[in-house]
Amino acid sequence: MKRTCVIVVLLAACATSGERRYVVLESEAYGCGAAEGLGCGLAIAPVLHQIDELEGVGESSTSWDGRYFRIELEPGADSEHVSAAAAGLLQGEACCVTEPRGKAAPAGPEQWYDEERTRLLSRHEAGVIASHYADVINSEVELAPDSVKRLQTVLREELELAFERAHAAGGGVDRLWDQLPEASARFEKRLAEFLTPEQRAQVVAITMRELGA
């Protein structure tokens, strides 16, 4: 995994007392494994929390793709000092929850995501994974169209909940894996509402295979 950070400093012109100043760091370490062009919300959230606690930092946020970290400087803060301190935190961690599943939908222009809003990145990731799993299952198990649609909904909801609970526990990809046993149990129970026992066993086996469990 690439972990090189290139520091770009953006300062407001003529830096009057009311203007905001920012530092922007670029990192290749925080891309989401599930979808090209999406940042890994679970990996990014903890590092934004750490950056926010640095002296001289007002608030930090990331771009949709997780490549850029924008840091608002507090009045009088030394931009070079903040840049160096924040860059030291961008070490990266295992971001790949799954193999690549395609490209992510683009975000709106000039949108930035603070620690709390990184949950939106994770929610999108859950939807990408659920859609892929449903397609794979549909290609291997004979299911009615309505069952396929319901299956994708259940997958998405359970993955979203697992991501949400991992965020609530402090973020980090490892915390998602901690949620999977409970999520898997809920998932299998919900499948029983609309699949036969044989179909349910096939779906669970394929899902575990795709997860690498």
BELQUINOR-V347203 format. One record per residue. N is the residue number from 1. PSI is psi as a letter, one per 40 degrees, with the letter a starting at -180 (NA if undefined). OMEGA is omega in whole degrees, -180 to 180 (NA if undefined). Layout:
# BELQUINOR-V347203
n=N psi=PSI omega=OMEGA
n=N psi=PSI omega=OMEGA
This chain:
# BELQUINOR-V347203
n=1 psi=h omega=179
n=2 psi=h omega=-178
n=3 psi=e omega=-177
n=4 psi=h omega=176
n=5 psi=h omega=175
n=6 psi=h omega=-176
n=7 psi=h omega=175
n=8 psi=h omega=-178
n=9 psi=h omega=177
n=10 psi=h omega=179
n=11 psi=h omega=178
n=12 psi=i omega=-180
n=13 psi=h omega=176
n=14 psi=e omega=175
n=15 psi=g omega=174
n=16 psi=i omega=-172
n=17 psi=d omega=-176
n=18 psi=e omega=-176
n=19 psi=i omega=177
n=20 psi=i omega=177
n=21 psi=i omega=-177
n=22 psi=i omega=167
n=23 psi=h omega=178
n=24 psi=h omega=177
n=25 psi=i omega=177
n=26 psi=h omega=-180
n=27 psi=i omega=177
n=28 psi=e omega=-171
n=29 psi=e omega=-168
n=30 psi=f omega=176
n=31 psi=i omega=179
n=32 psi=h omega=179
n=33 psi=d omega=-174
n=34 psi=d omega=-174
n=35 psi=h omega=177
n=36 psi=h omega=179
n=37 psi=e omega=179
n=38 psi=h omega=176
n=39 psi=i omega=178
n=40 psi=h omega=-176
n=41 psi=d omega=-178
n=42 psi=d omega=179
n=43 psi=d omega=-176
n=44 psi=d omega=-175
n=45 psi=d omega=-179
n=46 psi=d omega=-178
n=47 psi=d omega=175
n=48 psi=d omega=177
n=49 psi=d omega=-180
n=50 psi=d omega=180
n=51 psi=d omega=180
n=52 psi=d omega=-178
n=53 psi=e omega=180
n=54 psi=i omega=176
n=55 psi=h omega=178
n=56 psi=e omega=-179
n=57 psi=h omega=174
n=58 psi=d omega=179
n=59 psi=i omega=177
n=60 psi=i omega=179
n=61 psi=i omega=-178
n=62 psi=i omega=174
n=63 psi=i omega=-179
n=64 psi=d omega=-178
n=65 psi=e omega=178
n=66 psi=e omega=-177
n=67 psi=d omega=-176
n=68 psi=h omega=178
n=69 psi=h omega=-178
n=70 psi=h omega=-176
n=71 psi=h omega=177
n=72 psi=h omega=-178
n=73 psi=i omega=172
n=74 psi=i omega=179
n=75 psi=h omega=178
n=76 psi=e omega=-178
n=77 psi=i omega=178
n=78 psi=h omega=-175
n=79 psi=d omega=-179
n=80 psi=d omega=179
n=81 psi=d omega=179
n=82 psi=d omega=179
n=83 psi=d omega=-178
n=84 psi=d omega=-179
n=85 psi=d omega=-179
n=86 psi=d omega=179
n=87 psi=d omega=179
n=88 psi=e omega=179
n=89 psi=e omega=-177
n=90 psi=g omega=-179
n=91 psi=d omega=-180
n=92 psi=i omega=175
n=93 psi=i omega=-180
n=94 psi=h omega=-176
n=95 psi=e omega=-171
n=96 psi=h omega=175
n=97 psi=d omega=178
n=98 psi=i omega=171
n=99 psi=i omega=-179
n=100 psi=h omega=-179
n=101 psi=e omega=-178
n=102 psi=a omega=-177
n=103 psi=i omega=178
n=104 psi=i omega=173
n=105 psi=h omega=-178
n=106 psi=i omega=175
n=107 psi=i omega=175
n=108 psi=i omega=-179
n=109 psi=i omega=176
n=110 psi=f omega=176
n=111 psi=h omega=179
n=112 psi=i omega=-172
n=113 psi=h omega=178
n=114 psi=a omega=-176
n=115 psi=d omega=-178
n=116 psi=d omega=-175
n=117 psi=e omega=174
n=118 psi=e omega=175
n=119 psi=d omega=178
n=120 psi=d omega=176
n=121 psi=d omega=-180
n=122 psi=d omega=179
n=123 psi=d omega=178
n=124 psi=d omega=178
n=125 psi=d omega=179
n=126 psi=d omega=179
n=127 psi=d omega=178
n=128 psi=d omega=-180
n=129 psi=d omega=-179
n=130 psi=d omega=179
n=131 psi=d omega=179
n=132 psi=d omega=-179
n=133 psi=d omega=180
n=134 psi=d omega=179
n=135 psi=d omega=180
n=136 psi=d omega=-179
n=137 psi=d omega=-179
n=138 psi=d omega=180
n=139 psi=e omega=-176
n=140 psi=e omega=-177
n=141 psi=h omega=179
n=142 psi=h omega=-179
n=143 psi=i omega=175
n=144 psi=i omega=-180
n=145 psi=d omega=179
n=146 psi=d omega=179
n=147 psi=d omega=178
n=148 psi=d omega=179
n=149 psi=d omega=-180
n=150 psi=d omega=178
n=151 psi=d omega=180
n=152 psi=d omega=179
n=153 psi=d omega=180
n=154 psi=d omega=178
n=155 psi=d omega=-178
n=156 psi=d omega=-177
n=157 psi=d omega=-179
n=158 psi=d omega=177
n=159 psi=d omega=177
n=160 psi=d omega=-180
n=161 psi=d omega=179
n=162 psi=d omega=177
n=163 psi=d omega=-178
n=164 psi=d omega=-180
n=165 psi=d omega=177
n=166 psi=d omega=176
n=167 psi=d omega=-178
n=168 psi=d omega=180
n=169 psi=e omega=178
n=170 psi=e omega=179
n=171 psi=i omega=-176
n=172 psi=h omega=-176
n=173 psi=d omega=-180
n=174 psi=d omega=-179
n=175 psi=d omega=174
n=176 psi=d omega=179
n=177 psi=d omega=177
n=178 psi=d omega=-178
n=179 psi=e omega=-171
n=180 psi=d omega=179
n=181 psi=d omega=179
n=182 psi=d omega=179
n=183 psi=d omega=-180
n=184 psi=d omega=179
n=185 psi=d omega=178
n=186 psi=d omega=-179
n=187 psi=d omega=-179
n=188 psi=d omega=179
n=189 psi=d omega=180
n=190 psi=d omega=178
n=191 psi=d omega=-178
n=192 psi=e omega=-179
n=193 psi=d omega=-176
n=194 psi=e omega=177
n=195 psi=i omega=175
n=196 psi=i omega=178
n=197 psi=d omega=179
n=198 psi=d omega=178
n=199 psi=d omega=-179
n=200 psi=d omega=180
n=201 psi=d omega=179
n=202 psi=d omega=-178
n=203 psi=d omega=180
n=204 psi=d omega=-179
n=205 psi=d omega=180
n=206 psi=d omega=180
n=207 psi=d omega=178
n=208 psi=d omega=178
n=209 psi=d omega=-179
n=210 psi=d omega=178
n=211 psi=e omega=-177
n=212 psi=f omega=-178
n=213 psi=NA omega=NA
